[in-house]
């Protein structure tokens, strides 16, 4: 394949250490859901386990946990999202820690654990403002009692999620969430006793909030070298983890007035040279980059000319030969010489967030570590 996604595992572990230091040495849960944000589920998790750079892993679906266990990953893993009844047996067999957030999910987890003849750990999810999943704060103590009464369940953790911890304008809302969460933990522990794991902090909270009594943090996007929000990023010593490259596969001269690509949307303003690059939206290089993005070759920046195709994209080399040759490396994301295209730049052009940029890189792009 000409298009590749290079993953710098040393940079990943550096960012994990930054997260640990910023959180005052708390335990770290590394989210590896969604193919490790596009960086490769098993290789990333295996490296974290080998270097012991995190205590936990975070997943979103049962299949991710099954894949990790099949690959020999033994770290504890928390499934963030609710688990449907028909998935519970497989989740328990894969030793996935479940999140619960209402009476039904607790009773279903108890029934599945009893059927498996096992005692399982669960984490109680509390909704302090995300309004997605989880228990209302004033219901948490009663739900904890229900878990305590279930012979096959153990309340190992309690957690919440912060939807706007990554921008300055959200500070008051996030502070109120954390206060609500800590009060909820107090209410639960007044009846249950100490809960082993208390966690709320995503990347935004690690970068800029008082974590209070939490003893575990869940930094996601910052582990992969990006800030959670481009506008409100708080400085930290993060390193790029992903470098996305392709190669030139054709070069041709075109005349002023000629058009390039589908829809004839790009018109040459002068005689110029066009290089075709072996990447397109079939690889996850968004059509939003059509005549708006840029690529790097040998430390020089070249604009995208015309619409991004499924498998190929054209760039404008300019009217004078620049020494570009078929086979040359093209950097889509990362550094080349003194030039850099960060994932933040790609997200801005796409009108999205950094998370989506790497998650969209498709499976046909090999990951190199």
N, C-alpha and C positions, 0 to 999 in steps of 0.2 A: 504494500500500500504506500502511496506517495504522501498521504496525509496522516499525521501522527500527533498524539497528545503525550507530551513528555511530563512525567510526574516526579518532582524532586522530593523524595521522602525525607532527606535531611532537613529541608525547609519545613516540611510538615511537622516534624518533631521539634524543631526550633519554635514554631508557633504554638505547639502544645505546651512547651515550657514557658513561653510568654504568658499564656493563659493561666497556667498554674501560679506563676509569680504574681500576676495582677490580682489573682483571687486569694492571695495570702496563703498559698500552700494547700488550699482545699483539694479534695479529690476531684478528678476530672472524668466526666463522661464524654467520649468523643462520638458525635453523631456520624454514622457511616451509611445512613439511609440514602436512598436514591443513588445507588452506585457510588457511595462516598462523594455525593455532590458532583458526580460525573468523573471522579478520579480513579474509580475502580474499587469495588466493594471488598473483595477478598485480599488483594495485595495491600491495600491500605490497612485493613484490620489486622492482617498477619504482621505487618511491620510494627504496628502499635503494640501488639502482644509481645513480639520478640524484644522490643526495646523498653517495654513496660512504661510507656509514656502516658498511659491513661489507665484508670482502674475499671472503667465501664465502656461499653459501646451502646449506641442508640440506633434503633431500627424503626421502620414504619410498618412493615408487613411481615407476615410469618415466613414467607418464602425467603426473605433476606436472612432471617435467623437460621433457617434450614441450610441455606447455602454456606453460611459461615461455619456452622457445626460440621457439615460435610467436609469442609476444608481444614478441619482441625483446630478451629478457633474455640478456645475454652473460656475466654473472658466472660464475665456476666454481661448480659445485654437486656436492656429495657425496651419494650415495644411501646412507643409513645401513644399510639392511636388505639381506640377501642378494638376489641377482638370479638368477632361474631361467634355465636355458639358452635357453628360447624367448623371453625378454625381452632377451637380450644385444644382438642386432643393433639393436634400436630404441634401447636405452640408449646404445650407441656412436654411433649416428647423431645422437643428441641431445647428444653431447659431455658425457655424465654421467660423473663420476668414480665408479668402482665400489669398494665395500668387499668384501674377500675374507677368508676365515677358515679355509679348509682346502684340501687339495690339489685336491679336485674343483673348487672355485670358481676356483682359480688356473688350472687346465688349461682349464676352460670359457671363462674370459675370454681366455686366450691364443688358443684356437681361433677365437673370435668376432672378436678383433682381427685375426688373420691373414686371416680370410675378408673382413674389411672393408678390408684393406690398410693398416692404421693401427697406429701405436704409441699405446697408451693408458696413462694413469696409474691406479694403484690405491692404496688405503689398506688396510693390514693391520689387521683388527680383532682385538684380544686380549681374551679373557674373564678379567678379574681378580676376578670375584665376582658379576657380574650373573646368570650362568648362563642366558643367553638365546641368544646367538649369539657366534661368534668362536673363535679358536684358544686352546688352553691356553698359558700363558706359556712352558712348556718346549719347545713346538713352534714358537715364533715364529721363531727363528733359522733353522731348517730351511725353513720356509715362505718366509722372505725369500730364501734361496738359490734356492728354486724359482722365485720371481718374477724374480730376477736372471738365471736361466738361460733365461727365456722371452723370445724375441727381440722380441715385440711388447708387452711389459709393462715399466713402470717403477714402482718402489716410491717413491711420492711422500710417503706419510704412514703413520703408525702411531697407533692410538688405542684407547681403552677407554671404558667407560661406568660411572658410579657410581650405584648404586641407592638409596643412603641418605645422600647428601651433604647433604641438606636438613634434617636434624634433628640436634639436639645429641647425642642418644643414639647416633647413627651415626658419630660422629667417629673413634673408634678403628678401626672397620671401614674407613672411607674412607681414613684415613691408611695403613692396611696395604695397601689396594688401590693407592694411589698409589706406595708404595714398591715393590710388586711390579711395577707397570707400568714405573717408571723403571729397575728392574733388567732388565726385559725389553728395553727400548729399548737399554740398554747392550749387552746380548748381541747384539742385531740389528746395532747399529752397529759392533761389534767385527769383524764379518765383512763387512757391506755398506758401511760408511762412513756418514757423516752422512745422516740422513733429513730431508727438507726440513720436514715438518710433523709435530709431535708434539702430540697433543691428548687431553684427558681431561675438561676442566672443563665441566660443565653449570651451570645457575643456582646450585644449592646450593654447588658448589665455588667458583664465582666469588665468592659472597657470604661464604664462611667457611672456605676452606682454602688452604694453601700450594700453589701450582700448580707449584712445582719447575721442571723443565726444559721444560715445555710452552711452545710458542710460538704456539698457537692455542687459543681458547676457544669453546665452543658454548653460550652462554646461550640458553635457550628462553623459558620462561614469564616471566622477569623483563623481557624485551623488551616484553611485552604488558601490563606494569604490575602483575603479581602475583608474590607469593612462591611458591616451589615447595611449601612446606608451611606451612599456616596456623599450626600450633602452634610450629614451630621457626624461624620467619622471623627473619632477621638484618636489622636496619634498613639501608635504603639509600634514596636519594632517587629512588624510582620514581614515575612519574606514570601515572594511569589512561589507557589507550589506547581502550578501548571504552565507549560509552554506549548503552544499549539502551532504546528508547522505543516506546510505542504511544499510542493515543488512546482516550478514552471514546467509546463509540458508543451508549449507552443509559443512562438513569437512571430508577429507579422507587422509590416508597415500598412497604415491606412491613410487615406487622403482627407483633407479638410472637407467637411460636409457629409462624410460617410457616417453611417450609424453602426452601433455595436449592440448586439444582443437582442433578446426577446423584446418585442414591442417597439423596437427602434427608439428606445427612450433616451439614449445617450448619443449626442452628435459631436463629432470631432470638430473643434474650433480651429484646428490647424493640422497640417500633416503631422502624424505622430506614429509611435510604435505601441502596439498592444501585446501584452503578455497574457496568456491564458494559464490559470493556476488550477491545479487538480483538487479543488474543494468546492463544495456547494451546500445547498440547504439539506441535501441528503446526508451530509456529514454533521449537520447542526450549525453551519455557517448561515446565519439568518438572511432572508431576503431583505430585511431592514437595512442591510449594508449596501444595497443596490445604489450606486452612484453617491453613497454617503460614507462608506467605510474606507479604510486604507490598509495596506499591507507593507511589510518591510522586507527589503532584499539588501543584504550586505550593508546594513546601516543607513539605507535610504528609504524614504517613505513614498509610496505610490498610491494614488487614489483608485478606488474601484470604479470601473467604467461600465455603466449599464447594469442590467438586472443580474443578480446572482442566480445561476442555474442550479439544477439539482446536483450536478457533479462537477461543475466547472465555474470559475469566476474570472472575469477579465479585469486587468488593471492597466492604467495609462502610464507608460514609461516616459513619455515626453518625446519631443521632436529629434533629440540627439541621442545616438546610441550611448547607452550607459554601461556597457559591459555585461549586461544581464544575458545569461545563456540558458537554454533548455536544460533542466535538471537542477538549477540553482534552488537552494532552500528559500522558502518564503515564510516569514513569521506572521501569523495571524494574531497571536497573543503572546506577549513576552518581549524579550529584548533582542536587538540586533545592532551591534556597534553601540553608538550613543543614543539610539532611538529605542523607545519602549511603547508598546501598546498594552496597557493594563486592562484587566478584566473590567475595571470601573469604566474605562473609555468605551468598551464594547457595550456594556450595559446602558450607558447614556445614549449611544446611537440607537440602540434597540428600543429605548424607552422602557426599560425594565430594571430589574435588580441583578446584582452580581450572581446571586444563587442560580438564576435561570440560565445564565450564559454557559456555565460548564455542565449543568444538568442536561442541556439540549445537545451536547456533543454525542453523536449516535454511536451505537455499538460497533459499527463497521470501521470506526477510527481506532486503530490499535493504541493501547496505552503502554508506554515504555517507562520503566522505573530505574 
